[in-house]
Amino acid sequence: MVFFFLLGLVGFVIYGLSDGEGALVLASIVSGVFFACFLILFAVYWIGYLLKGHATWLAERRAEPAGPSTQP
């Protein structure tokens, strides 16, 4: 994920430093693809993180005794 982010930044820098018209188009496409890969991987990571937290919460909730406690 971080690798694709860095490649996207490098592509964006190349886009800014290039002189030719063809290089601008190619660099913008490459940086856009790498940034899109980064966003997809980040979304998958974030969804996994949220699902892990939900599974932990659900396991804790199921472990609690059902009903009100009668012990003082």
mmJSON file of the N, C-alpha and C atoms, coordinates in Angstrom:
{"data_MODEL":{"atom_site":{
"group_PDB":["ATOM","ATOM","ATOM","ATOM","ATOM","ATOM","ATOM","ATOM","ATOM","ATOM","ATOM","ATOM","ATOM","ATOM","ATOM","ATOM","ATOM","ATOM","ATOM","ATOM","ATOM","ATOM","ATOM","ATOM","ATOM","ATOM","ATOM","ATOM","ATOM","ATOM","ATOM","ATOM","ATOM","ATOM","ATOM","ATOM","ATOM","ATOM","ATOM","ATOM","ATOM","ATOM","ATOM","ATOM","ATOM","ATOM","ATOM","ATOM","ATOM","ATOM","ATOM","ATOM","ATOM","ATOM","ATOM","ATOM","ATOM","ATOM","ATOM","ATOM","ATOM","ATOM","ATOM","ATOM","ATOM","ATOM","ATOM","ATOM","ATOM","ATOM","ATOM","ATOM","ATOM","ATOM","ATOM","ATOM","ATOM","ATOM","ATOM","ATOM","ATOM","ATOM","ATOM","ATOM","ATOM","ATOM","ATOM","ATOM","ATOM","ATOM","ATOM","ATOM","ATOM","ATOM","ATOM","ATOM","ATOM","ATOM","ATOM","ATOM","ATOM","ATOM","ATOM","ATOM","ATOM","ATOM","ATOM","ATOM","ATOM","ATOM","ATOM","ATOM","ATOM","ATOM","ATOM","ATOM","ATOM","ATOM","ATOM","ATOM","ATOM","ATOM","ATOM","ATOM","ATOM","ATOM","ATOM","ATOM","ATOM","ATOM","ATOM","ATOM","ATOM","ATOM","ATOM","ATOM","ATOM","ATOM","ATOM","ATOM","ATOM","ATOM","ATOM","ATOM","ATOM","ATOM","ATOM","ATOM","ATOM","ATOM","ATOM","ATOM","ATOM","ATOM","ATOM","ATOM","ATOM","ATOM","ATOM","ATOM","ATOM","ATOM","ATOM","ATOM","ATOM","ATOM","ATOM","ATOM","ATOM","ATOM","ATOM","ATOM","ATOM","ATOM","ATOM","ATOM","ATOM","ATOM","ATOM","ATOM","ATOM","ATOM","ATOM","ATOM","ATOM","ATOM","ATOM","ATOM","ATOM","ATOM","ATOM","ATOM","ATOM","ATOM","ATOM","ATOM","ATOM","ATOM","ATOM","ATOM","ATOM","ATOM","ATOM","ATOM","ATOM","ATOM","ATOM","ATOM","ATOM","ATOM","ATOM","ATOM","ATOM","ATOM","ATOM","ATOM"],
"id":[1,2,3,4,5,6,7,8,9,10,11,12,13,14,15,16,17,18,19,20,21,22,23,24,25,26,27,28,29,30,31,32,33,34,35,36,37,38,39,40,41,42,43,44,45,46,47,48,49,50,51,52,53,54,55,56,57,58,59,60,61,62,63,64,65,66,67,68,69,70,71,72,73,74,75,76,77,78,79,80,81,82,83,84,85,86,87,88,89,90,91,92,93,94,95,96,97,98,99,100,101,102,103,104,105,106,107,108,109,110,111,112,113,114,115,116,117,118,119,120,121,122,123,124,125,126,127,128,129,130,131,132,133,134,135,136,137,138,139,140,141,142,143,144,145,146,147,148,149,150,151,152,153,154,155,156,157,158,159,160,161,162,163,164,165,166,167,168,169,170,171,172,173,174,175,176,177,178,179,180,181,182,183,184,185,186,187,188,189,190,191,192,193,194,195,196,197,198,199,200,201,202,203,204,205,206,207,208,209,210,211,212,213,214,215,216],
"type_symbol":["N","C","C","N","C","C","N","C","C","N","C","C","N","C","C","N","C","C","N","C","C","N","C","C","N","C","C","N","C","C","N","C","C","N","C","C","N","C","C","N","C","C","N","C","C","N","C","C","N","C","C","N","C","C","N","C","C","N","C","C","N","C","C","N","C","C","N","C","C","N","C","C","N","C","C","N","C","C","N","C","C","N","C","C","N","C","C","N","C","C","N","C","C","N","C","C","N","C","C","N","C","C","N","C","C","N","C","C","N","C","C","N","C","C","N","C","C","N","C","C","N","C","C","N","C","C","N","C","C","N","C","C","N","C","C","N","C","C","N","C","C","N","C","C","N","C","C","N","C","C","N","C","C","N","C","C","N","C","C","N","C","C","N","C","C","N","C","C","N","C","C","N","C","C","N","C","C","N","C","C","N","C","C","N","C","C","N","C","C","N","C","C","N","C","C","N","C","C","N","C","C","N","C","C","N","C","C","N","C","C","N","C","C","N","C","C"],
"label_atom_id":["N","CA","C","N","CA","C","N","CA","C","N","CA","C","N","CA","C","N","CA","C","N","CA","C","N","CA","C","N","CA","C","N","CA","C","N","CA","C","N","CA","C","N","CA","C","N","CA","C","N","CA","C","N","CA","C","N","CA","C","N","CA","C","N","CA","C","N","CA","C","N","CA","C","N","CA","C","N","CA","C","N","CA","C","N","CA","C","N","CA","C","N","CA","C","N","CA","C","N","CA","C","N","CA","C","N","CA","C","N","CA","C","N","CA","C","N","CA","C","N","CA","C","N","CA","C","N","CA","C","N","CA","C","N","CA","C","N","CA","C","N","CA","C","N","CA","C","N","CA","C","N","CA","C","N","CA","C","N","CA","C","N","CA","C","N","CA","C","N","CA","C","N","CA","C","N","CA","C","N","CA","C","N","CA","C","N","CA","C","N","CA","C","N","CA","C","N","CA","C","N","CA","C","N","CA","C","N","CA","C","N","CA","C","N","CA","C","N","CA","C","N","CA","C","N","CA","C","N","CA","C","N","CA","C","N","CA","C","N","CA","C","N","CA","C","N","CA","C","N","CA","C"],
"label_alt_id":[null,null,null,null,null,null,null,null,null,null,null,null,null,null,null,null,null,null,null,null,null,null,null,null,null,null,null,null,null,null,null,null,null,null,null,null,null,null,null,null,null,null,null,null,null,null,null,null,null,null,null,null,null,null,null,null,null,null,null,null,null,null,null,null,null,null,null,null,null,null,null,null,null,null,null,null,null,null,null,null,null,null,null,null,null,null,null,null,null,null,null,null,null,null,null,null,null,null,null,null,null,null,null,null,null,null,null,null,null,null,null,null,null,null,null,null,null,null,null,null,null,null,null,null,null,null,null,null,null,null,null,null,null,null,null,null,null,null,null,null,null,null,null,null,null,null,null,null,null,null,null,null,null,null,null,null,null,null,null,null,null,null,null,null,null,null,null,null,null,null,null,null,null,null,null,null,null,null,null,null,null,null,null,null,null,null,null,null,null,null,null,null,null,null,null,null,null,null,null,null,null,null,null,null,null,null,null,null,null,null,null,null,null,null,null,null],
"label_comp_id":["MET","MET","MET","VAL","VAL","VAL","PHE","PHE","PHE","PHE","PHE","PHE","PHE","PHE","PHE","LEU","LEU","LEU","LEU","LEU","LEU","GLY","GLY","GLY","LEU","LEU","LEU","VAL","VAL","VAL","GLY","GLY","GLY","PHE","PHE","PHE","VAL","VAL","VAL","ILE","ILE","ILE","TYR","TYR","TYR","GLY","GLY","GLY","LEU","LEU","LEU","SER","SER","SER","ASP","ASP","ASP","GLY","GLY","GLY","GLU","GLU","GLU","GLY","GLY","GLY","ALA","ALA","ALA","LEU","LEU","LEU","VAL","VAL","VAL","LEU","LEU","LEU","ALA","ALA","ALA","SER","SER","SER","ILE","ILE","ILE","VAL","VAL","VAL","SER","SER","SER","GLY","GLY","GLY","VAL","VAL","VAL","PHE","PHE","PHE","PHE","PHE","PHE","ALA","ALA","ALA","CYS","CYS","CYS","PHE","PHE","PHE","LEU","LEU","LEU","ILE","ILE","ILE","LEU","LEU","LEU","PHE","PHE","PHE","ALA","ALA","ALA","VAL","VAL","VAL","TYR","TYR","TYR","TRP","TRP","TRP","ILE","ILE","ILE","GLY","GLY","GLY","TYR","TYR","TYR","LEU","LEU","LEU","LEU","LEU","LEU","LYS","LYS","LYS","GLY","GLY","GLY","HIS","HIS","HIS","ALA","ALA","ALA","THR","THR","THR","TRP","TRP","TRP","LEU","LEU","LEU","ALA","ALA","ALA","GLU","GLU","GLU","ARG","ARG","ARG","ARG","ARG","ARG","ALA","ALA","ALA","GLU","GLU","GLU","PRO","PRO","PRO","ALA","ALA","ALA","GLY","GLY","GLY","PRO","PRO","PRO","SER","SER","SER","THR","THR","THR","GLN","GLN","GLN","PRO","PRO","PRO"],
"label_asym_id":["A","A","A","A","A","A","A","A","A","A","A","A","A","A","A","A","A","A","A","A","A","A","A","A","A","A","A","A","A","A","A","A","A","A","A","A","A","A","A","A","A","A","A","A","A","A","A","A","A","A","A","A","A","A","A","A","A","A","A","A","A","A","A","A","A","A","A","A","A","A","A","A","A","A","A","A","A","A","A","A","A","A","A","A","A","A","A","A","A","A","A","A","A","A","A","A","A","A","A","A","A","A","A","A","A","A","A","A","A","A","A","A","A","A","A","A","A","A","A","A","A","A","A","A","A","A","A","A","A","A","A","A","A","A","A","A","A","A","A","A","A","A","A","A","A","A","A","A","A","A","A","A","A","A","A","A","A","A","A","A","A","A","A","A","A","A","A","A","A","A","A","A","A","A","A","A","A","A","A","A","A","A","A","A","A","A","A","A","A","A","A","A","A","A","A","A","A","A","A","A","A","A","A","A","A","A","A","A","A","A","A","A","A","A","A","A"],
"label_entity_id":["1","1","1","1","1","1","1","1","1","1","1","1","1","1","1","1","1","1","1","1","1","1","1","1","1","1","1","1","1","1","1","1","1","1","1","1","1","1","1","1","1","1","1","1","1","1","1","1","1","1","1","1","1","1","1","1","1","1","1","1","1","1","1","1","1","1","1","1","1","1","1","1","1","1","1","1","1","1","1","1","1","1","1","1","1","1","1","1","1","1","1","1","1","1","1","1","1","1","1","1","1","1","1","1","1","1","1","1","1","1","1","1","1","1","1","1","1","1","1","1","1","1","1","1","1","1","1","1","1","1","1","1","1","1","1","1","1","1","1","1","1","1","1","1","1","1","1","1","1","1","1","1","1","1","1","1","1","1","1","1","1","1","1","1","1","1","1","1","1","1","1","1","1","1","1","1","1","1","1","1","1","1","1","1","1","1","1","1","1","1","1","1","1","1","1","1","1","1","1","1","1","1","1","1","1","1","1","1","1","1","1","1","1","1","1","1"],
"label_seq_id":[1,1,1,2,2,2,3,3,3,4,4,4,5,5,5,6,6,6,7,7,7,8,8,8,9,9,9,10,10,10,11,11,11,12,12,12,13,13,13,14,14,14,15,15,15,16,16,16,17,17,17,18,18,18,19,19,19,20,20,20,21,21,21,22,22,22,23,23,23,24,24,24,25,25,25,26,26,26,27,27,27,28,28,28,29,29,29,30,30,30,31,31,31,32,32,32,33,33,33,34,34,34,35,35,35,36,36,36,37,37,37,38,38,38,39,39,39,40,40,40,41,41,41,42,42,42,43,43,43,44,44,44,45,45,45,46,46,46,47,47,47,48,48,48,49,49,49,50,50,50,51,51,51,52,52,52,53,53,53,54,54,54,55,55,55,56,56,56,57,57,57,58,58,58,59,59,59,60,60,60,61,61,61,62,62,62,63,63,63,64,64,64,65,65,65,66,66,66,67,67,67,68,68,68,69,69,69,70,70,70,71,71,71,72,72,72],
"pdbx_PDB_ins_code":[null,null,null,null,null,null,null,null,null,null,null,null,null,null,null,null,null,null,null,null,null,null,null,null,null,null,null,null,null,null,null,null,null,null,null,null,null,null,null,null,null,null,null,null,null,null,null,null,null,null,null,null,null,null,null,null,null,null,null,null,null,null,null,null,null,null,null,null,null,null,null,null,null,null,null,null,null,null,null,null,null,null,null,null,null,null,null,null,null,null,null,null,null,null,null,null,null,null,null,null,null,null,null,null,null,null,null,null,null,null,null,null,null,null,null,null,null,null,null,null,null,null,null,null,null,null,null,null,null,null,null,null,null,null,null,null,null,null,null,null,null,null,null,null,null,null,null,null,null,null,null,null,null,null,null,null,null,null,null,null,null,null,null,null,null,null,null,null,null,null,null,null,null,null,null,null,null,null,null,null,null,null,null,null,null,null,null,null,null,null,null,null,null,null,null,null,null,null,null,null,null,null,null,null,null,null,null,null,null,null,null,null,null,null,null,null],
"Cartn_x":[0.836,0.0,0.881,1.852,2.754,3.593,3.957,4.732,3.983,2.688,1.895,1.728,1.613,1.507,2.781,3.931,5.199,5.389,4.998,5.099,4.188,3.026,2.136,2.744,3.393,4.065,5.212,5.981,7.086,6.545,5.447,4.83,4.347,3.816,3.352,4.528,5.643,6.835,7.372,7.397,7.848,6.922,5.633,4.662,4.99,5.366,5.682,6.998,7.956,9.287,9.48,8.545,8.741,8.505,9.156,9.062,8.182,8.144,7.418,5.949,5.149,3.704,3.366,4.061,3.825,4.203,5.272,5.699,4.679,4.038,3.016,1.831,1.408,0.263,0.608,1.772,2.186,2.379,3.03,3.271,1.961,1.025,-0.253,-1.037,-0.978,-1.67,-1.033,0.29,0.995,0.731,0.832,0.597,-0.857,-1.786,-3.196,-3.468,-2.842,-3.026,-2.446,-1.253,-0.655,-1.443,-1.949,-2.744,-4.067,-4.651,-5.883,-5.624,-4.494,-4.132,-3.978,-3.352,-3.207,-4.572,-5.482,-6.796,-7.573,-7.474,-8.157,-7.584,-6.261,-5.65,-5.946,-5.976,-6.3,-7.743,-8.653,-10.053,-10.199,-9.489,-9.536,-8.977,-7.86,-7.274,-8.241,-8.862,-9.758,-10.997,-11.552,-12.709,-12.323,-11.148,-10.666,-10.493,-9.965,-9.786,-11.134,-12.124,-13.449,-14.111,-13.969,-14.56,-13.894,-12.592,-11.895,-12.417,-12.595,-13.142,-14.56,-15.347,-16.72,-16.733,-15.854,-15.784,-15.365,-14.442,-14.016,-15.169,-15.872,-17.007,-18.092,-18.371,-19.399,-19.019,-17.743,-17.291,-17.399,-17.064,-17.191,-18.657,-19.513,-20.936,-21.533,-21.125,-21.635,-21.101,-19.927,-19.327,-20.003,-20.711,-21.393,-22.567,-22.859,-24.027,-25.322,-26.286,-27.562,-28.433,-29.108,-30.048,-29.366,-30.171,-29.609,-28.981,-27.976,-27.272,-28.086,-28.216,-28.956,-28.031,-26.736,-25.787,-25.5,-25.36,-25.067,-23.674],
"Cartn_y":[-1.181,0.0,1.245,1.272,2.421,2.504,1.349,1.313,1.985,1.668,2.279,3.781,4.181,5.606,6.339,5.746,6.38,6.402,5.329,5.333,6.39,6.593,7.646,9.025,9.239,10.517,10.726,9.666,9.766,10.085,9.421,9.719,11.147,11.672,13.055,14.029,13.702,14.549,14.529,13.349,13.26,14.082,14.041,14.833,16.326,16.766,18.177,18.598,17.681,18.025,17.774,17.09,16.725,17.928,17.883,18.973,18.63,17.369,16.99,16.747,16.916,16.712,15.24,14.332,12.899,12.432,12.994,12.619,13.062,14.194,14.663,13.707,13.256,12.35,11.021,10.482,9.196,9.267,10.303,10.434,10.624,11.348,11.54,10.24,9.442,8.153,7.209,7.144,6.261,6.669,7.959,8.397,8.179,8.351,8.097,6.639,5.74,4.302,3.893,4.35,3.994,4.572,5.777,6.366,5.627,5.181,4.394,3.062,2.422,1.179,1.433,2.542,2.891,3.068,3.773,3.991,2.686,1.796,0.51,-0.305,-0.38,-1.138,-0.512,0.795,1.455,1.173,1.16,0.848,-0.585,-1.517,-2.912,-3.02,-2.341,-2.353,-1.765,-0.647,0.022,-0.83,-1.457,-2.329,-3.517,-4.096,-5.186,-4.747,-3.55,-3.019,-2.849,-2.325,-2.15,-3.489,-4.453,-5.775,-6.485,-6.299,-6.887,-6.289,-4.984,-4.332,-4.783,-4.974,-5.443,-6.874,-7.726,-9.108,-9.153,-8.299,-8.236,-7.769,-6.741,-6.231,-7.298,-8.016,-9.039,-10.195,-10.587,-11.664,-11.247,-10.007,-9.52,-9.469,-9.07,-8.979,-10.366,-11.341,-12.701,-13.351,-12.912,-13.48,-12.964,-11.847,-11.303,-12.184,-12.3,-13.084,-12.412,-13.218,-12.684,-12.24,-11.133,-10.652,-9.872,-9.287,-8.528,-9.449,-8.934,-9.707,-9.707,-10.868,-10.985,-11.012,-11.019,-11.047,-9.619,-9.431,-8.069,-7.618],
"Cartn_z":[0.0,0.0,0.0,0.885,0.951,-0.324,-0.869,-2.1,-3.249,-3.385,-4.448,-4.212,-2.948,-2.646,-3.064,-2.729,-3.098,-4.609,-5.289,-6.746,-7.358,-6.781,-7.253,-7.074,-5.932,-5.71,-6.686,-6.944,-7.897,-9.294,-9.664,-10.956,-11.04,-9.947,-9.933,-10.049,-9.401,-9.502,-10.928,-11.536,-12.93,-13.824,-13.529,-14.284,-14.179,-12.989,-12.791,-13.412,-13.507,-14.007,-15.499,-16.134,-17.539,-18.451,-19.605,-20.573,-21.764,-22.155,-23.354,-23.1,-24.139,-24.035,-23.796,-24.487,-24.318,-22.922,-22.388,-21.04,-20.005,-20.222,-19.292,-19.252,-20.407,-20.473,-19.833,-20.173,-19.626,-18.113,-17.635,-16.196,-15.433,-16.0,-15.31,-15.264,-16.32,-16.313,-15.301,-15.295,-14.367,-12.923,-12.629,-11.25,-10.855,-11.781,-11.479,-11.192,-11.956,-11.728,-10.378,-10.068,-8.788,-7.612,-7.764,-6.687,-6.527,-7.626,-7.555,-6.853,-7.156,-6.454,-4.963,-4.614,-3.202,-2.543,-3.188,-2.601,-2.429,-3.393,-3.285,-2.135,-2.038,-0.948,0.411,0.481,1.736,2.145,1.182,1.481,1.983,1.369,1.821,3.234,3.5,4.841,5.869,5.554,6.486,6.769,5.744,5.939,6.814,6.592,7.44,8.881,9.084,10.434,11.132,10.409,10.993,11.292,10.409,10.642,11.81,11.985,13.129,14.433,14.457,15.648,15.935,14.901,15.091,15.619,15.117,15.6,17.064,17.45,18.857,19.731,19.303,20.066,20.191,19.113,19.125,20.036,20.037,20.924,22.381,22.695,24.065,24.492,23.584,23.911,24.14,23.344,23.525,24.787,25.255,26.459,27.73,27.651,28.83,29.197,30.496,30.895,30.439,30.061,29.588,30.755,30.591,31.607,32.713,33.588,34.698,35.743,36.389,37.414,38.704,39.363,40.633,41.828,41.605,42.726,43.177,44.504,45.009,44.734],
"occupancy":[1.0,1.0,1.0,1.0,1.0,1.0,1.0,1.0,1.0,1.0,1.0,1.0,1.0,1.0,1.0,1.0,1.0,1.0,1.0,1.0,1.0,1.0,1.0,1.0,1.0,1.0,1.0,1.0,1.0,1.0,1.0,1.0,1.0,1.0,1.0,1.0,1.0,1.0,1.0,1.0,1.0,1.0,1.0,1.0,1.0,1.0,1.0,1.0,1.0,1.0,1.0,1.0,1.0,1.0,1.0,1.0,1.0,1.0,1.0,1.0,1.0,1.0,1.0,1.0,1.0,1.0,1.0,1.0,1.0,1.0,1.0,1.0,1.0,1.0,1.0,1.0,1.0,1.0,1.0,1.0,1.0,1.0,1.0,1.0,1.0,1.0,1.0,1.0,1.0,1.0,1.0,1.0,1.0,1.0,1.0,1.0,1.0,1.0,1.0,1.0,1.0,1.0,1.0,1.0,1.0,1.0,1.0,1.0,1.0,1.0,1.0,1.0,1.0,1.0,1.0,1.0,1.0,1.0,1.0,1.0,1.0,1.0,1.0,1.0,1.0,1.0,1.0,1.0,1.0,1.0,1.0,1.0,1.0,1.0,1.0,1.0,1.0,1.0,1.0,1.0,1.0,1.0,1.0,1.0,1.0,1.0,1.0,1.0,1.0,1.0,1.0,1.0,1.0,1.0,1.0,1.0,1.0,1.0,1.0,1.0,1.0,1.0,1.0,1.0,1.0,1.0,1.0,1.0,1.0,1.0,1.0,1.0,1.0,1.0,1.0,1.0,1.0,1.0,1.0,1.0,1.0,1.0,1.0,1.0,1.0,1.0,1.0,1.0,1.0,1.0,1.0,1.0,1.0,1.0,1.0,1.0,1.0,1.0,1.0,1.0,1.0,1.0,1.0,1.0,1.0,1.0,1.0,1.0,1.0,1.0,1.0,1.0,1.0,1.0,1.0,1.0],
"B_iso_or_equiv":[0.0,0.0,0.0,0.0,0.0,0.0,0.0,0.0,0.0,0.0,0.0,0.0,0.0,0.0,0.0,0.0,0.0,0.0,0.0,0.0,0.0,0.0,0.0,0.0,0.0,0.0,0.0,0.0,0.0,0.0,0.0,0.0,0.0,0.0,0.0,0.0,0.0,0.0,0.0,0.0,0.0,0.0,0.0,0.0,0.0,0.0,0.0,0.0,0.0,0.0,0.0,0.0,0.0,0.0,0.0,0.0,0.0,0.0,0.0,0.0,0.0,0.0,0.0,0.0,0.0,0.0,0.0,0.0,0.0,0.0,0.0,0.0,0.0,0.0,0.0,0.0,0.0,0.0,0.0,0.0,0.0,0.0,0.0,0.0,0.0,0.0,0.0,0.0,0.0,0.0,0.0,0.0,0.0,0.0,0.0,0.0,0.0,0.0,0.0,0.0,0.0,0.0,0.0,0.0,0.0,0.0,0.0,0.0,0.0,0.0,0.0,0.0,0.0,0.0,0.0,0.0,0.0,0.0,0.0,0.0,0.0,0.0,0.0,0.0,0.0,0.0,0.0,0.0,0.0,0.0,0.0,0.0,0.0,0.0,0.0,0.0,0.0,0.0,0.0,0.0,0.0,0.0,0.0,0.0,0.0,0.0,0.0,0.0,0.0,0.0,0.0,0.0,0.0,0.0,0.0,0.0,0.0,0.0,0.0,0.0,0.0,0.0,0.0,0.0,0.0,0.0,0.0,0.0,0.0,0.0,0.0,0.0,0.0,0.0,0.0,0.0,0.0,0.0,0.0,0.0,0.0,0.0,0.0,0.0,0.0,0.0,0.0,0.0,0.0,0.0,0.0,0.0,0.0,0.0,0.0,0.0,0.0,0.0,0.0,0.0,0.0,0.0,0.0,0.0,0.0,0.0,0.0,0.0,0.0,0.0,0.0,0.0,0.0,0.0,0.0,0.0],
"pdbx_formal_charge":[null,null,null,null,null,null,null,null,null,null,null,null,null,null,null,null,null,null,null,null,null,null,null,null,null,null,null,null,null,null,null,null,null,null,null,null,null,null,null,null,null,null,null,null,null,null,null,null,null,null,null,null,null,null,null,null,null,null,null,null,null,null,null,null,null,null,null,null,null,null,null,null,null,null,null,null,null,null,null,null,null,null,null,null,null,null,null,null,null,null,null,null,null,null,null,null,null,null,null,null,null,null,null,null,null,null,null,null,null,null,null,null,null,null,null,null,null,null,null,null,null,null,null,null,null,null,null,null,null,null,null,null,null,null,null,null,null,null,null,null,null,null,null,null,null,null,null,null,null,null,null,null,null,null,null,null,null,null,null,null,null,null,null,null,null,null,null,null,null,null,null,null,null,null,null,null,null,null,null,null,null,null,null,null,null,null,null,null,null,null,null,null,null,null,null,null,null,null,null,null,null,null,null,null,null,null,null,null,null,null,null,null,null,null,null,null],
"auth_seq_id":[1,1,1,2,2,2,3,3,3,4,4,4,5,5,5,6,6,6,7,7,7,8,8,8,9,9,9,10,10,10,11,11,11,12,12,12,13,13,13,14,14,14,15,15,15,16,16,16,17,17,17,18,18,18,19,19,19,20,20,20,21,21,21,22,22,22,23,23,23,24,24,24,25,25,25,26,26,26,27,27,27,28,28,28,29,29,29,30,30,30,31,31,31,32,32,32,33,33,33,34,34,34,35,35,35,36,36,36,37,37,37,38,38,38,39,39,39,40,40,40,41,41,41,42,42,42,43,43,43,44,44,44,45,45,45,46,46,46,47,47,47,48,48,48,49,49,49,50,50,50,51,51,51,52,52,52,53,53,53,54,54,54,55,55,55,56,56,56,57,57,57,58,58,58,59,59,59,60,60,60,61,61,61,62,62,62,63,63,63,64,64,64,65,65,65,66,66,66,67,67,67,68,68,68,69,69,69,70,70,70,71,71,71,72,72,72],
"auth_comp_id":["MET","MET","MET","VAL","VAL","VAL","PHE","PHE","PHE","PHE","PHE","PHE","PHE","PHE","PHE","LEU","LEU","LEU","LEU","LEU","LEU","GLY","GLY","GLY","LEU","LEU","LEU","VAL","VAL","VAL","GLY","GLY","GLY","PHE","PHE","PHE","VAL","VAL","VAL","ILE","ILE","ILE","TYR","TYR","TYR","GLY","GLY","GLY","LEU","LEU","LEU","SER","SER","SER","ASP","ASP","ASP","GLY","GLY","GLY","GLU","GLU","GLU","GLY","GLY","GLY","ALA","ALA","ALA","LEU","LEU","LEU","VAL","VAL","VAL","LEU","LEU","LEU","ALA","ALA","ALA","SER","SER","SER","ILE","ILE","ILE","VAL","VAL","VAL","SER","SER","SER","GLY","GLY","GLY","VAL","VAL","VAL","PHE","PHE","PHE","PHE","PHE","PHE","ALA","ALA","ALA","CYS","CYS","CYS","PHE","PHE","PHE","LEU","LEU","LEU","ILE","ILE","ILE","LEU","LEU","LEU","PHE","PHE","PHE","ALA","ALA","ALA","VAL","VAL","VAL","TYR","TYR","TYR","TRP","TRP","TRP","ILE","ILE","ILE","GLY","GLY","GLY","TYR","TYR","TYR","LEU","LEU","LEU","LEU","LEU","LEU","LYS","LYS","LYS","GLY","GLY","GLY","HIS","HIS","HIS","ALA","ALA","ALA","THR","THR","THR","TRP","TRP","TRP","LEU","LEU","LEU","ALA","ALA","ALA","GLU","GLU","GLU","ARG","ARG","ARG","ARG","ARG","ARG","ALA","ALA","ALA","GLU","GLU","GLU","PRO","PRO","PRO","ALA","ALA","ALA","GLY","GLY","GLY","PRO","PRO","PRO","SER","SER","SER","THR","THR","THR","GLN","GLN","GLN","PRO","PRO","PRO"],
"auth_asym_id":["A","A","A","A","A","A","A","A","A","A","A","A","A","A","A","A","A","A","A","A","A","A","A","A","A","A","A","A","A","A","A","A","A","A","A","A","A","A","A","A","A","A","A","A","A","A","A","A","A","A","A","A","A","A","A","A","A","A","A","A","A","A","A","A","A","A","A","A","A","A","A","A","A","A","A","A","A","A","A","A","A","A","A","A","A","A","A","A","A","A","A","A","A","A","A","A","A","A","A","A","A","A","A","A","A","A","A","A","A","A","A","A","A","A","A","A","A","A","A","A","A","A","A","A","A","A","A","A","A","A","A","A","A","A","A","A","A","A","A","A","A","A","A","A","A","A","A","A","A","A","A","A","A","A","A","A","A","A","A","A","A","A","A","A","A","A","A","A","A","A","A","A","A","A","A","A","A","A","A","A","A","A","A","A","A","A","A","A","A","A","A","A","A","A","A","A","A","A","A","A","A","A","A","A","A","A","A","A","A","A","A","A","A","A","A","A"],
"auth_atom_id":["N","CA","C","N","CA","C","N","CA","C","N","CA","C","N","CA","C","N","CA","C","N","CA","C","N","CA","C","N","CA","C","N","CA","C","N","CA","C","N","CA","C","N","CA","C","N","CA","C","N","CA","C","N","CA","C","N","CA","C","N","CA","C","N","CA","C","N","CA","C","N","CA","C","N","CA","C","N","CA","C","N","CA","C","N","CA","C","N","CA","C","N","CA","C","N","CA","C","N","CA","C","N","CA","C","N","CA","C","N","CA","C","N","CA","C","N","CA","C","N","CA","C","N","CA","C","N","CA","C","N","CA","C","N","CA","C","N","CA","C","N","CA","C","N","CA","C","N","CA","C","N","CA","C","N","CA","C","N","CA","C","N","CA","C","N","CA","C","N","CA","C","N","CA","C","N","CA","C","N","CA","C","N","CA","C","N","CA","C","N","CA","C","N","CA","C","N","CA","C","N","CA","C","N","CA","C","N","CA","C","N","CA","C","N","CA","C","N","CA","C","N","CA","C","N","CA","C","N","CA","C","N","CA","C","N","CA","C","N","CA","C","N","CA","C","N","CA","C","N","CA","C"],
"pdbx_PDB_model_num":[1,1,1,1,1,1,1,1,1,1,1,1,1,1,1,1,1,1,1,1,1,1,1,1,1,1,1,1,1,1,1,1,1,1,1,1,1,1,1,1,1,1,1,1,1,1,1,1,1,1,1,1,1,1,1,1,1,1,1,1,1,1,1,1,1,1,1,1,1,1,1,1,1,1,1,1,1,1,1,1,1,1,1,1,1,1,1,1,1,1,1,1,1,1,1,1,1,1,1,1,1,1,1,1,1,1,1,1,1,1,1,1,1,1,1,1,1,1,1,1,1,1,1,1,1,1,1,1,1,1,1,1,1,1,1,1,1,1,1,1,1,1,1,1,1,1,1,1,1,1,1,1,1,1,1,1,1,1,1,1,1,1,1,1,1,1,1,1,1,1,1,1,1,1,1,1,1,1,1,1,1,1,1,1,1,1,1,1,1,1,1,1,1,1,1,1,1,1,1,1,1,1,1,1,1,1,1,1,1,1,1,1,1,1,1,1]
}}}
